[in-house]
Amino acid sequence: MASEIKRRFTDTEMQIVRETDLLELLTHLGYQVKRIGRYHTTAEMDSLRIKDRRTWFRYSQNTGGDAITLVQQFCDKTFPEAVEYLLTFNGRARDSPAKAVPSVKRDEVQKPFTLPPRNTDDRRVFAYLRKRGIAAQVIRQFMNSGLLYRRNFYSRFVSSDLTIPLSGGSSFQVTPP
């Protein structure tokens, strides 16, 4: 009876398991995943098709489904074992302790965040951002306002804003020491 209760899964756990990225899972299991048109497959089983990274179908055996059925089929596990495996794969193992939130000691004074010293020459940061298609006027505006510069001794860019988005979806971030 106790093992039966332990095997029940919450709706949140089931949602996490159902949203497992099958491409990452197959790579984790040792398969070579490759893209073919709108679908993905593996080098080992060309009849396997993965659609939308969440569902799969194996034409040679006329079977398919979600991440749970994939683990059941390919790892020879029962439903509860497959769900436990996927929870662990997603970093949500049931028997692992809850992640502790780091706390600041009350008697310890937190240092104020300060930016590192500025380099006298900003040519490298300017050239780097120009190569990536950012307009010179935009770069100068950020540099003149002090929002973007190159720090001393390292080839890292610094911003007083925590995140400055750049072209291509990338961004530079400053993390407090």
Summary of the structure (lengths in Angstrom):
residues: 177
radius of gyration: 24.6
end to end distance: 50.9
largest distance: 71.2
contacts: 392
relative contact order: 0.09
helix: 34%
strand: 19%
